[in-house]
Amino acid sequence: MKRNVGVDVIVRSRKAYLPTLYFNERHHLHFAMDPVLVVDLVFEDLVKAIRRKKEEGNPLIEAPENPGEFQRWLKKIKSTSPEAKAAGFKSWRSFAKKARLYGISFLEDKIIVTMSGPSKGGRLVADPKKTREFPPDAPLEEVVRVIWEDICSTPELWEEEAP
């Protein structure tokens, strides 16, 4: 059985940030970590970057089994933001203010695209009304097109802003 693959795309200031999503099988959790692929907001470049991250897959990551150690480990992992760091920001909250998160889940029976709305208290939360599903064999360009349309309809993603 082929493993499912998740790809995250965080868009801000005319750039797309695609972290490496590591996967912990025991807890069924994804963790965004380095390396982060950064591309300019050009449709073809975005498609290539997403294809590359999909092909790389989600490397496995081990987590402590002891609940107390796991909580400390999780807190440490969540305290870092490779995307904000790649953009030159010191904190996730300031990076997320004018960002959007697009998630793509390549599953056995379908492809699911989630899209966030504006940041709420530093969190980019998926807007269920924007979720789209595709058949598993849908062309990647078709999948990325719905993300691209959302990006193009969000003026603040095109504003240039220094950290």
DSSP file (Angstrom, degrees, kcal/mol; ACC not computed):
  #  RESIDUE AA STRUCTURE BP1 BP2  ACC     N-H-->O    O-->H-N    N-H-->O    O-->H-N    TCO  KAPPA ALPHA  PHI   PSI    X-CA   Y-CA   Z-CA
    1    1 A M              0   0    0      0, 0.0     2,-0.2     0, 0.0   107,-0.0   0.000 360.0 360.0 360.0 131.8    0.0    0.0    0.0
    2    2 A K        -     0   0    0      1,-0.1     2,-0.2   106,-0.0   106,-0.1  -0.544 360.0-118.0 -75.2 136.8    1.3    3.4   -1.0
    3    3 A R        -     0   0    0     -2,-0.2    -1,-0.1     1,-0.1     2,-0.0  -0.502  27.8-110.6 -75.4 144.1    1.6    5.9    1.9
    4    4 A N        -     0   0    0     -2,-0.2     2,-0.4    53,-0.0    54,-0.2  -0.354  31.9-146.6 -66.0 153.7   -0.4    9.1    1.8
    5    5 A V  E     -A  106   0A   0    101,-1.8   101,-3.4    52,-0.1     2,-0.4  -0.989   8.4-160.6-129.2 135.1    1.5   12.3    1.3
    6    6 A G  E     -A  105   0A   0     -2,-0.4     2,-0.4    99,-0.2    15,-0.3  -0.925   5.4-171.9-113.2 140.5    0.8   15.8    2.7
    7    7 A V  E     -A  104   0A   0     97,-2.6    97,-2.9    -2,-0.4     2,-0.4  -0.999   5.9-159.8-130.5 129.5    2.2   19.0    1.2
    8    8 A D  E     -A  103   0A   0     11,-0.4     2,-0.4    -2,-0.4    95,-0.2  -0.890   4.2-170.1-107.2 140.5    1.9   22.4    2.9
    9    9 A V  E     -A  102   0A   0     93,-2.8    93,-2.9    -2,-0.4     2,-0.5  -0.980   1.6-168.7-129.0 117.3    2.2   25.7    1.0
   10   10 A I  E     -AB 101  17A   0      7,-2.7     7,-3.0    -2,-0.4     2,-0.4  -0.933  11.1-159.8-107.0 126.1    2.4   28.9    3.0
   11   11 A V  E     +AB 100  16A   0     89,-2.7    89,-1.6    -2,-0.5     2,-0.3  -0.895  23.6 145.3-113.5 133.7    2.1   32.0    0.9
   12   12 A R  E >   - B   0  15A   0      3,-2.2     3,-1.4    -2,-0.4   145,-0.1  -0.932  62.6  -0.4-162.8 138.1    3.2   35.5    1.9
   13   13 A S  T 3  S-     0   0    0    143,-0.5   145,-0.2    85,-0.5   148,-0.1   0.878 127.3 -49.8  48.7  52.8    4.7   38.5    0.2
   14   14 A R  T 3  S+     0   0    0    143,-3.2    27,-1.9     1,-0.2     2,-0.3   0.666 119.0 101.6  65.6  18.9    4.9   37.1   -3.3
   15   15 A K  E <   -BC  12  40A   0     -3,-1.4    -3,-2.2   142,-0.3     2,-0.4  -0.947  59.7-145.1-131.9 152.7    6.6   33.9   -2.1
   16   16 A A  E     -BC  11  39A   0     23,-2.9    23,-2.3    -2,-0.3     2,-0.5  -0.977  12.7-158.9-116.4 132.8    5.5   30.3   -1.4
   17   17 A Y  E     -BC  10  38A   0     -7,-3.0    -7,-2.7    -2,-0.4    21,-0.2  -0.954   7.4-174.5-114.9 120.2    7.1   28.4    1.4
   18   18 A L  E     - C   0  37A   0     19,-3.0    19,-2.7    -2,-0.5    -9,-0.1  -0.878  10.3-163.2-118.4  98.1    7.0   24.6    1.3
   19   19 A P  E     - C   0  36A   0      0, 0.0     2,-0.6     0, 0.0   -11,-0.4  -0.290  31.0-100.6 -73.4 163.4    8.4   23.0    4.4
   20   20 A T  E     - C   0  33A   0     13,-2.2    13,-2.5    15,-0.6     2,-0.9  -0.772  36.6-144.3 -79.9 123.1    9.4   19.4    4.6
   21   21 A L  E     - C   0  32A   0     -2,-0.6    11,-0.2    36,-0.3     2,-0.2  -0.818  13.8-161.5 -95.2 108.3    6.5   17.6    6.4
   22   22 A Y  E     - C   0  31A   0      9,-2.9     9,-2.6    -2,-0.9     2,-0.4  -0.596   8.8-144.2 -84.4 150.9    7.8   14.9    8.6
   23   23 A F  E     -dC  60  30A   0     36,-2.9    38,-2.1     7,-0.2     2,-0.6  -0.964   9.9-157.1-124.5 132.4    5.4   12.2    9.7
   24   24 A N  E  >> - C   0  29A   0      5,-2.8     5,-1.4    -2,-0.4     4,-1.3  -0.932   7.1-163.6-106.0 113.7    5.2   10.3   13.0
   25   25 A E  T  45S+     0   0    0     -2,-0.6    -1,-0.2    36,-0.2    37,-0.1   0.878  84.0  56.6 -65.4 -39.8    3.3    7.1   12.5
   26   26 A R  T  45S+     0   0    0      1,-0.2    -1,-0.2     2,-0.1    36,-0.1   0.910 122.0  25.8 -61.1 -43.8    2.6    6.4   16.2
   27   27 A H  T  45S-     0   0    0      2,-0.1    -1,-0.2    -3,-0.1    -2,-0.2   0.468  99.8-129.6 -99.9  -3.6    0.8    9.7   16.7
   28   28 A H  T  <5 +     0   0    0     -4,-1.3     2,-0.4     1,-0.2    -3,-0.2   0.918  59.9 141.5  53.5  48.3   -0.3   10.2   13.1
   29   29 A L  E   < -C   24   0A   0     -5,-1.4    -5,-2.8     2,-0.0     2,-0.4  -0.928  45.4-144.4-123.0 144.9    1.1   13.8   13.2
   30   30 A H  E     -C   23   0A   0     -2,-0.4     2,-0.4    -7,-0.2    -7,-0.2  -0.846  13.1-162.4-102.7 144.4    2.9   15.9   10.6
   31   31 A F  E     -C   22   0A   0     -9,-2.6    -9,-2.9    -2,-0.4     2,-0.5  -0.989  15.1-135.7-130.2 123.0    5.6   18.3   11.6
   32   32 A A  E     +C   21   0A   0     -2,-0.4     2,-0.3   -11,-0.2   -11,-0.2  -0.649  42.7 151.2 -78.0 124.9    6.9   21.1    9.4
   33   33 A M  E     -C   20   0A   0    -13,-2.5   -13,-2.2    -2,-0.5    44,-0.0  -0.876  33.6 -35.7-144.2 174.0   10.7   21.3    9.5
   34   34 A D  E    S+     0   0A   0     -2,-0.3     2,-0.1   -15,-0.2    49,-0.0  -0.400  91.4  66.0 -69.3 154.4   13.7   22.3    7.4
   35   35 A P  E     -     0   0A   0      0, 0.0   -15,-0.6     0, 0.0     2,-0.5   0.528  66.3-170.4 -79.9 152.1   14.5   22.2    4.6
   36   36 A V  E     -C   19   0A   0    -17,-0.2     2,-0.5    46,-0.1    -2,-0.1  -0.936  15.0-142.7-108.6 125.5   11.9   24.7    3.3
   37   37 A L  E     -C   18   0A   0    -19,-2.7   -19,-3.0    -2,-0.5     2,-0.5  -0.778  18.7-163.2 -86.6 127.2   11.6   25.1   -0.4
   38   38 A V  E     +C   17   0A   0     -2,-0.5     2,-0.3   -21,-0.2   -21,-0.2  -0.955  13.3 170.5-117.5 127.4   11.0   28.8   -1.3
   39   39 A V  E     -C   16   0A   0    -23,-2.3   -23,-2.9    -2,-0.5     2,-0.1  -0.963  35.3-107.4-134.0 152.4    9.6   29.9   -4.7
   40   40 A D  E     -C   15   0A   0     -2,-0.3     2,-2.0   -25,-0.2   -25,-0.2  -0.386  49.0 -94.0 -68.8 154.8    8.3   33.1   -6.3
   41   41 A L  S    S+     0   0    0    -27,-1.9     2,-0.4     4,-0.1    -1,-0.1  -0.533  76.6 132.3 -77.4  84.7    4.6   33.2   -6.9
   42   42 A V     >  -     0   0    0     -2,-2.0     4,-2.4     1,-0.1     3,-0.4  -0.997  59.6-130.6-131.9 128.9    4.5   32.0  -10.5
   43   43 A F  H  > S+     0   0    0     -2,-0.4     4,-2.4     1,-0.2     5,-0.2   0.891 106.5  47.0 -50.0 -50.8    2.0   29.3  -11.3
   44   44 A E  H  > S+     0   0    0      1,-0.2     4,-2.2     2,-0.2    -1,-0.2   0.876 112.7  49.8 -62.7 -38.2    4.5   27.0  -13.1
   45   45 A D  H  > S+     0   0    0     -3,-0.4     4,-2.4     2,-0.2    -1,-0.2   0.875 109.8  51.6 -67.8 -36.7    7.0   27.4  -10.3
   46   46 A L  H  X S+     0   0    0     -4,-2.4     4,-2.5     2,-0.2     5,-0.2   0.920 109.5  49.4 -65.8 -43.9    4.4   26.6   -7.7
   47   47 A V  H  X S+     0   0    0     -4,-2.4     4,-2.6    -5,-0.2    -2,-0.2   0.935 112.4  48.3 -59.8 -46.5    3.3   23.4   -9.6
   48   48 A K  H  X S+     0   0    0     -4,-2.2     4,-2.4     1,-0.2    -2,-0.2   0.909 112.1  49.1 -60.8 -43.1    7.0   22.3   -9.9
   49   49 A A  H  X S+     0   0    0     -4,-2.4     4,-2.4     2,-0.2    -1,-0.2   0.914 112.5  46.8 -65.3 -43.2    7.6   22.9   -6.2
   50   50 A I  H  X S+     0   0    0     -4,-2.5     4,-2.5     2,-0.2    -1,-0.2   0.912 111.7  51.5 -65.8 -41.4    4.5   21.0   -5.1
   51   51 A R  H  X S+     0   0    0     -4,-2.6     4,-2.5    -5,-0.2    -2,-0.2   0.921 110.4  49.7 -59.5 -43.6    5.4   18.1   -7.5
   52   52 A R  H  X S+     0   0    0     -4,-2.4     4,-2.2     1,-0.2    -2,-0.2   0.929 112.1  46.4 -62.0 -46.1    8.9   18.0   -5.9
   53   53 A K  H  X S+     0   0    0     -4,-2.4     4,-1.6     2,-0.2    -1,-0.2   0.877 111.9  51.9 -66.1 -36.4    7.5   18.0   -2.3
   54   54 A K  H  < S+     0   0    0     -4,-2.5    -1,-0.2     1,-0.2    -2,-0.2   0.933 110.9  47.6 -63.1 -45.1    5.0   15.3   -3.3
   55   55 A E  H  < S+     0   0    0     -4,-2.5    -2,-0.2     1,-0.2    -1,-0.2   0.857 108.9  54.0 -65.7 -34.9    7.7   13.1   -4.8
   56   56 A E  H  < S-     0   0    0     -4,-2.2    -1,-0.2    -5,-0.2    -2,-0.2   0.841  96.9-166.2 -66.0 -32.1    9.9   13.6   -1.7
   57   57 A G     <  -     0   0    0     -4,-1.6   -36,-0.3    -5,-0.2    -1,-0.1  -0.265  35.0 -52.9  75.7-166.8    7.1   12.4    0.5
   58   58 A N        -     0   0    0    -54,-0.2   -36,-0.2   -38,-0.1   -35,-0.1  -0.892  55.5-140.7-114.1 100.4    6.9   12.8    4.2
   59   59 A P        -     0   0    0      0, 0.0   -36,-2.9     0, 0.0     2,-0.2  -0.236  26.2-107.9 -58.3 147.4   10.0   11.4    5.9
   60   60 A L  B     -d   23   0A   0    -38,-0.2     2,-0.4   -36,-0.1   -36,-0.2  -0.497  32.9-165.4 -77.4 146.2    9.4    9.5    9.1
   61   61 A I        -     0   0    0    -38,-2.1     2,-0.2    -2,-0.2   -36,-0.2  -0.999  14.0-133.0-133.0 136.6   10.3   11.1   12.4
   62   62 A E        -     0   0    0     -2,-0.4   -38,-0.0   -38,-0.1     0, 0.0  -0.590  19.8-165.7 -86.1 149.5   10.6    9.4   15.8
   63   63 A A        -     0   0    0     -2,-0.2     7,-0.1    11,-0.0   -37,-0.0  -0.959  32.5 -90.8-131.6 151.4    9.0   10.8   18.9
   64   64 A P        -     0   0    0      0, 0.0     9,-0.0     0, 0.0     6,-0.0  -0.298  26.3-148.4 -59.7 144.4    9.6    9.9   22.6
   65   65 A E  S    S+     0   0    0      4,-0.1     3,-0.0     5,-0.0     5,-0.0   0.816  73.3  92.2 -84.5 -32.3    7.2    7.3   23.9
   66   66 A N  S  > S-     0   0    0      1,-0.1     4,-3.1     2,-0.0     5,-0.2  -0.470  78.4-135.7 -64.0 127.0    7.1    8.6   27.5
   67   67 A P  H  > S+     0   0    0      0, 0.0     4,-2.2     0, 0.0    -1,-0.1   0.864 102.5  47.7 -55.6 -40.9    4.1   11.0   27.7
   68   68 A G  H  > S+     0   0    0      2,-0.2     4,-1.9     1,-0.2     5,-0.2   0.931 115.0  44.8 -66.3 -45.5    6.0   13.7   29.6
   69   69 A E  H  > S+     0   0    0      1,-0.2     4,-2.7     2,-0.2    -1,-0.2   0.883 111.5  54.4 -64.4 -38.0    8.9   13.5   27.3
   70   70 A F  H  X S+     0   0    0     -4,-3.1     4,-3.0     1,-0.2    -2,-0.2   0.919 107.1  50.2 -62.2 -43.3    6.6   13.5   24.3
   71   71 A Q  H  X S+     0   0    0     -4,-2.2     4,-2.3    -5,-0.2    -1,-0.2   0.904 112.6  46.5 -62.5 -41.5    4.9   16.7   25.5
   72   72 A R  H  X S+     0   0    0     -4,-1.9     4,-2.2     2,-0.2    -2,-0.2   0.917 114.1  48.4 -64.9 -42.9    8.3   18.5   26.0
   73   73 A W  H  X S+     0   0    0     -4,-2.7     4,-2.6     1,-0.2    -2,-0.2   0.919 111.9  49.3 -62.1 -44.9    9.4   17.3   22.6
   74   74 A L  H  X S+     0   0    0     -4,-3.0     4,-2.6     1,-0.2    -1,-0.2   0.895 109.6  51.5 -62.9 -41.7    6.2   18.5   21.0
   75   75 A K  H  X S+     0   0    0     -4,-2.3     4,-1.1     2,-0.2    -1,-0.2   0.909 111.0  48.2 -61.9 -42.0    6.4   21.9   22.7
   76   76 A K  H  < S+     0   0    0     -4,-2.2     3,-0.5     2,-0.2     4,-0.4   0.930 112.4  48.2 -64.4 -45.4   10.0   22.3   21.3
   77   77 A I  H >< S+     0   0    0     -4,-2.6     3,-1.2     1,-0.2    -2,-0.2   0.919 113.1  48.0 -60.6 -44.4    9.0   21.2   17.8
   78   78 A K  H 3< S+     0   0    0     -4,-2.6    -1,-0.2     1,-0.2    -2,-0.2   0.670 100.1  67.3 -73.0 -16.3    6.0   23.6   17.8
   79   79 A S  T 3< S+     0   0    0     -4,-1.1     2,-0.3    -3,-0.5    -1,-0.2   0.588  93.4  70.7 -81.3  -8.3    8.1   26.5   19.1
   80   80 A T    <   -     0   0    0     -3,-1.2    11,-0.1    -4,-0.4     0, 0.0  -0.830  61.1-165.3-109.3 148.6   10.1   26.7   15.9
   81   81 A S     >  -     0   0    0     -2,-0.3     4,-2.4     1,-0.1     5,-0.2  -0.861   6.1-175.4-132.5  98.8    8.8   27.9   12.5
   82   82 A P  H  > S+     0   0    0      0, 0.0     4,-2.3     0, 0.0   -46,-0.1   0.837  87.1  54.3 -63.7 -30.5   11.0   26.9    9.6
   83   83 A E  H  > S+     0   0    0      2,-0.2     4,-1.4     1,-0.2     6,-0.2   0.937 109.7  45.3 -68.5 -46.2    8.8   28.9    7.2
   84   84 A A  H  4>S+     0   0    0      1,-0.2     5,-3.0     2,-0.2     4,-0.5   0.915 114.0  50.5 -62.1 -42.4    9.1   32.2    9.2
   85   85 A K  H ><5S+     0   0    0     -4,-2.4     3,-1.3     1,-0.2    -1,-0.2   0.914 107.9  52.4 -61.3 -43.4   12.8   31.6    9.6
   86   86 A A  H 3<5S+     0   0    0     -4,-2.3    -1,-0.2     1,-0.3    -2,-0.2   0.793 110.1  49.6 -63.3 -27.7   13.1   31.1    5.8
   87   87 A A  T 3<5S-     0   0    0     -4,-1.4    -1,-0.3    -3,-0.2    -2,-0.2   0.487 122.1-107.3 -89.4  -3.9   11.3   34.4    5.3
   88   88 A G  T < 5S+     0   0    0     -3,-1.3     2,-0.3    -4,-0.5    -3,-0.2   0.621  74.1 136.5  89.5  13.8   13.6   36.2    7.7
   89   89 A F      < -     0   0    0     -5,-3.0    -1,-0.3    -6,-0.2    -2,-0.1  -0.680  50.0-148.7 -95.1 150.0   11.0   36.6   10.5
   90   90 A K  S    S+     0   0    0     -2,-0.3     2,-0.3    73,-0.2    -1,-0.1   0.737  80.9  35.6 -85.6 -24.4   11.8   36.0   14.2
   91   91 A S     >  -     0   0    0      1,-0.1     4,-1.5    -7,-0.1    -1,-0.1  -0.959  67.1-135.3-134.7 150.8    8.3   34.7   15.1
   92   92 A W  H  > S+     0   0    0     -2,-0.3     4,-3.3     1,-0.2     5,-0.2   0.908 104.7  60.4 -62.8 -43.2    5.5   32.7   13.5
   93   93 A R  H  > S+     0   0    0      1,-0.2     4,-1.0     2,-0.2    -1,-0.2   0.903 107.3  43.2 -56.2 -46.5    2.9   35.2   14.7
   94   94 A S  H  4 S+     0   0    0      1,-0.2     4,-0.4     2,-0.2    -1,-0.2   0.867 116.4  48.7 -70.1 -34.4    4.4   38.1   12.7
   95   95 A F  H >< S+     0   0    0     -4,-1.5     3,-0.8     1,-0.2    -2,-0.2   0.914 110.2  51.4 -66.5 -43.4    5.0   36.0    9.7
   96   96 A A  H >< S+     0   0    0     -4,-3.3     3,-1.9     1,-0.2    23,-0.4   0.683  84.9  88.1 -71.7 -18.9    1.4   34.6    9.7
   97   97 A K  T 3< S+     0   0    0     -4,-1.0    22,-0.4     1,-0.3    -1,-0.2   0.858 106.2  21.1 -50.2 -41.5   -0.3   38.0    9.9
   98   98 A K  T <  S+     0   0    0     -3,-0.8   -85,-0.5    -4,-0.4    -1,-0.3  -0.176 109.6 100.1-121.2  39.5   -0.4   38.3    6.1
   99   99 A A    <   -     0   0    0     -3,-1.9     2,-0.3   -87,-0.1    20,-0.3  -0.754  51.7-152.5-120.5 166.3   -0.1   34.7    5.1
  100  100 A R  E     -A   11   0A   0    -89,-1.6   -89,-2.7    -2,-0.3     2,-0.5  -0.986  12.3-140.5-136.1 147.6   -2.3   31.9    4.0
  101  101 A L  E     -A   10   0A   0     -2,-0.3    15,-2.4    16,-0.3     2,-0.5  -0.929  13.6-171.9-111.8 130.8   -1.9   28.2    4.4
  102  102 A Y  E     -AE   9 115A   0    -93,-2.9   -93,-2.8    -2,-0.5     2,-0.4  -0.989   6.9-166.2-120.6 125.2   -2.8   25.7    1.6
  103  103 A G  E     -AE   8 114A   0     11,-2.3    11,-2.7    -2,-0.5     2,-0.5  -0.918   4.7-166.4-113.8 137.8   -2.7   22.0    2.4
  104  104 A I  E     -AE   7 113A   0    -97,-2.9   -97,-2.6    -2,-0.4     2,-0.6  -0.985   1.4-166.5-124.6 123.1   -2.8   19.2   -0.1
  105  105 A S  E     -AE   6 112A   0      7,-2.8     7,-2.2    -2,-0.5     2,-1.0  -0.938   6.3-159.2-110.4 114.8   -3.4   15.6    1.0
  106  106 A F  E     +AE   5 111A   0   -101,-3.4  -101,-1.8    -2,-0.6     5,-0.2  -0.805  26.1 174.9 -93.7  99.2   -2.6   13.0   -1.7
  107  107 A L        -     0   0    0      3,-2.4  -104,-0.1    -2,-1.0    -2,-0.0  -0.503  44.4-104.8-102.4 170.1   -4.7   10.0   -0.4
  108  108 A E  S    S+     0   0    0      1,-0.2     3,-0.1    -2,-0.2    -1,-0.1   0.896 118.5  26.9 -60.3 -41.7   -5.3    6.6   -2.0
  109  109 A D  S    S-     0   0    0      1,-0.2     2,-0.3    26,-0.1    -1,-0.2   0.484 129.7  -1.7-106.0  -4.1   -8.8    7.5   -3.1
  110  110 A K        -     0   0    0     25,-0.2    -3,-2.4    26,-0.1     2,-0.5  -0.987  59.0-115.3-170.6 169.4   -8.8   11.3   -3.5
  111  111 A I  E     -EF 106 134A   0     23,-2.5    23,-2.5    -2,-0.3     2,-0.5  -0.986  29.4-161.1-117.4 129.6   -6.8   14.5   -3.3
  112  112 A I  E     -EF 105 133A   0     -7,-2.2    -7,-2.8    -2,-0.5     2,-0.5  -0.947   3.7-164.7-116.2 131.0   -8.0   17.0   -0.7
  113  113 A V  E     -EF 104 132A   0     19,-3.0    19,-2.4    -2,-0.5     2,-0.4  -0.963   6.7-171.7-113.4 125.9   -7.0   20.7   -0.8
  114  114 A T  E     -E  103   0A   0    -11,-2.7   -11,-2.3    -2,-0.5     2,-0.4  -0.897   2.1-165.6-113.7 148.9   -7.6   22.9    2.3
  115  115 A M  E     -E  102   0A   0     12,-0.4    12,-3.2    -2,-0.4    15,-0.3  -0.998  10.6-139.0-136.0 135.3   -7.2   26.6    2.3
  116  116 A S  B     -G  126   0B   0    -15,-2.4    10,-0.2    -2,-0.4     3,-0.1  -0.445   8.7-139.0 -86.9 163.8   -6.9   28.9    5.3
  117  117 A G        -     0   0    0      8,-1.5   -16,-0.3     1,-0.3    -1,-0.1  -0.199  57.1 -42.9 -95.1-161.2   -8.5   32.3    5.8
  118  118 A P  S    S-     0   0    0      0, 0.0     7,-0.4     0, 0.0    -1,-0.3  -0.230  78.8 -80.8 -63.3 157.7   -6.7   35.2    7.4
  119  119 A S        -     0   0    0    -22,-0.4     2,-0.5   -23,-0.4     5,-0.2  -0.317  39.2-158.1 -59.5 137.5   -4.6   34.6   10.5
  120  120 A K  B >  S-H  123   0C   0      3,-2.7     3,-1.0    -3,-0.1    -1,-0.1  -0.914  77.0 -28.0-121.2 101.8   -6.5   34.4   13.8
  121  121 A G  T 3  S-     0   0    0     -2,-0.5     3,-0.1     1,-0.2    -1,-0.1   0.836 127.3 -47.2  62.6  32.9   -4.2   35.1   16.7
  122  122 A G  T 3  S+     0   0    0      1,-0.3     2,-0.4   -29,-0.2    -1,-0.2   0.478 116.0 115.3  88.5   2.3   -1.2   33.8   14.8
  123  123 A R  B <   -H  120   0C   0     -3,-1.0    -3,-2.7    -5,-0.1     2,-0.8  -0.896  56.3-149.5-110.7 135.9   -3.0   30.6   13.6
  124  124 A L        -     0   0    0     -2,-0.4     2,-0.4    -5,-0.2    -5,-0.1  -0.880  25.8-171.5-101.0 103.6   -3.8   29.8   10.0
  125  125 A V        -     0   0    0     -2,-0.8    -8,-1.5    -7,-0.4   -24,-0.1  -0.809  25.8-110.1-104.7 134.2   -7.0   27.7   10.3
  126  126 A A  B     -G  116   0B   0     -2,-0.4   -10,-0.3   -10,-0.2     3,-0.1  -0.337  23.5-135.4 -61.6 137.2   -8.5   25.9    7.3
  127  127 A D    >   -     0   0    0    -12,-3.2     3,-2.2     1,-0.1     4,-0.4  -0.866   9.4-152.9 -93.9 109.8  -11.8   27.4    6.1
  128  128 A P  G >  S+     0   0    0      0, 0.0     3,-0.9     0, 0.0    -1,-0.1   0.776  92.1  63.5 -58.0 -26.9  -14.1   24.4    5.5
  129  129 A K  G 3  S+     0   0    0      1,-0.2    -3,-0.0   -14,-0.1    -2,-0.0   0.725 102.7  50.2 -69.3 -19.7  -16.1   26.3    2.8
  130  130 A K  G <  S+     0   0    0     -3,-2.2    -1,-0.2   -15,-0.3     2,-0.1   0.489  80.7 120.8 -96.5  -4.1  -12.9   26.4    0.7
  131  131 A T    <   -     0   0    0     -3,-0.9     2,-0.4    -4,-0.4   -17,-0.2  -0.366  42.6-169.2 -65.0 136.3  -12.0   22.7    0.9
  132  132 A R  E     -F  113   0A   0    -19,-2.4   -19,-3.0    -2,-0.1     2,-0.4  -0.961   8.7-154.8-128.4 145.5  -11.9   21.0   -2.5
  133  133 A E  E     -F  112   0A   0     -2,-0.4   -21,-0.2   -21,-0.2   -23,-0.0  -0.938  11.1-177.6-121.2 145.7  -11.7   17.3   -3.5
  134  134 A F  E     -F  111   0A   0    -23,-2.5   -23,-2.5    -2,-0.4    -2,-0.0  -0.929  36.3 -94.4-133.5 156.6  -10.3   15.8   -6.6
  135  135 A P    >   -     0   0    0      0, 0.0     3,-2.0     0, 0.0   -25,-0.2  -0.374  44.2-108.7 -65.8 156.7  -10.0   12.2   -7.9
  136  136 A P  T 3  S+     0   0    0      0, 0.0   -26,-0.1     0, 0.0   -27,-0.1   0.730 118.1  50.6 -63.0 -21.2   -6.7   10.6   -7.1
  137  137 A D  T 3  S+     0   0    0    -28,-0.1     3,-0.1     2,-0.0   -28,-0.0   0.240  78.3 134.0-101.1  14.0   -5.6   10.8  -10.8
  138  138 A A    <   -     0   0    0     -3,-2.0     2,-0.1     1,-0.1    -4,-0.1  -0.355  68.0-100.1 -61.4 140.4   -6.4   14.5  -11.3
  139  139 A P    >>  -     0   0    0      0, 0.0     4,-1.6     0, 0.0     3,-0.8  -0.382  26.0-127.4 -61.4 138.6   -3.6   16.4  -13.0
  140  140 A L  H 3> S+     0   0    0      1,-0.3     4,-2.9     2,-0.2     5,-0.3   0.862 108.7  60.2 -57.3 -36.9   -1.5   18.3  -10.6
  141  141 A E  H 3> S+     0   0    0      1,-0.2     4,-1.6     2,-0.2    -1,-0.3   0.869 103.6  51.1 -59.7 -36.8   -2.0   21.5  -12.6
  142  142 A E  H <> S+     0   0    0     -3,-0.8     4,-0.8     2,-0.2    -1,-0.2   0.894 111.8  46.8 -66.9 -40.7   -5.8   21.2  -12.0
  143  143 A V  H >X S+     0   0    0     -4,-1.6     4,-0.9     1,-0.2     3,-0.7   0.934 113.9  46.8 -65.9 -47.3   -5.3   20.8   -8.3
  144  144 A V  H 3X S+     0   0    0     -4,-2.9     4,-3.0     1,-0.2    -1,-0.2   0.786  99.2  71.5 -68.0 -26.9   -2.9   23.7   -8.0
  145  145 A R  H 3X S+     0   0    0     -4,-1.6     4,-2.5    -5,-0.3    -1,-0.2   0.874  95.4  51.5 -58.7 -38.7   -5.2   25.9  -10.1
  146  146 A V  H <X S+     0   0    0     -4,-0.8     4,-1.5    -3,-0.7    -1,-0.2   0.872 112.3  46.5 -68.5 -34.1   -7.8   26.2   -7.2
  147  147 A I  H  X S+     0   0    0     -4,-0.9     4,-2.6     2,-0.2    -2,-0.2   0.933 111.8  51.3 -67.9 -46.1   -5.0   27.3   -4.9
  148  148 A W  H  X S+     0   0    0     -4,-3.0     4,-2.9     1,-0.2    -2,-0.2   0.898 107.2  53.1 -58.4 -43.1   -3.7   29.7   -7.5
  149  149 A E  H  X S+     0   0    0     -4,-2.5     4,-1.2     1,-0.2    -1,-0.2   0.892 110.6  47.4 -61.7 -39.7   -7.2   31.3   -7.9
  150  150 A D  H  < S+     0   0    0     -4,-1.5    -2,-0.2     2,-0.2    -1,-0.2   0.915 111.9  50.0 -67.3 -42.1   -7.4   31.8   -4.2
  151  151 A I  H >< S+     0   0    0     -4,-2.6     3,-1.6     1,-0.2     6,-0.2   0.933 110.2  50.4 -59.9 -46.3   -3.9   33.3   -4.1
  152  152 A C  H 3< S+     0   0    0     -4,-2.9    -1,-0.2     1,-0.3    -2,-0.2   0.768 108.1  53.4 -65.6 -25.2   -4.8   35.7   -7.0
  153  153 A S  T 3< S+     0   0    0     -4,-1.2    -1,-0.3    -3,-0.2    -2,-0.2   0.360  94.7  77.3 -90.8   6.6   -8.0   36.8   -5.2
  154  154 A T    X   -     0   0    0     -3,-1.6     3,-1.8    -4,-0.2     4,-0.4  -0.831  61.3-170.9-119.5  91.7   -6.1   37.7   -2.0
  155  155 A P  G >  S+     0   0    0      0, 0.0     3,-1.9     0, 0.0     4,-0.4   0.811  79.6  64.2 -54.2 -37.1   -4.4   41.1   -2.5
  156  156 A E  G >  S+     0   0    0      1,-0.3     3,-0.7     2,-0.2  -143,-0.5   0.729  91.9  65.0 -65.3 -19.0   -2.3   41.0    0.7
  157  157 A L  G <  S+     0   0    0     -3,-1.8  -143,-3.2    -6,-0.2    -1,-0.3   0.681 101.4  50.8 -73.1 -15.7   -0.4   38.0   -0.5
  158  158 A W  G <  S+     0   0    0     -3,-1.9     2,-0.3    -4,-0.4    -1,-0.2   0.470  85.5 107.1 -99.4  -4.8    1.1   40.1   -3.3
  159  159 A E    <   -     0   0    0     -3,-0.7     2,-0.5    -4,-0.4  -146,-0.1  -0.565  68.4-132.7 -76.1 135.6    2.3   42.9   -1.0
  160  160 A E        +     0   0    0     -2,-0.3     2,-0.4  -147,-0.1  -146,-0.1  -0.759  35.0 167.0 -87.9 133.1    6.0   43.1   -0.5
  161  161 A E        -     0   0    0     -2,-0.5    -2,-0.0  -148,-0.1  -149,-0.0  -0.970  29.0-135.3-149.3 129.4    6.9   43.5    3.1
  162  162 A A              0   0    0     -2,-0.4   -74,-0.1     1,-0.1  -149,-0.0  -0.512 360.0 360.0 -80.1 152.0   10.2   43.1    4.9
  163  163 A P              0   0    0      0, 0.0   -73,-0.2     0, 0.0    -1,-0.1   0.506 360.0 360.0 -65.5 360.0   10.4   41.2    8.1
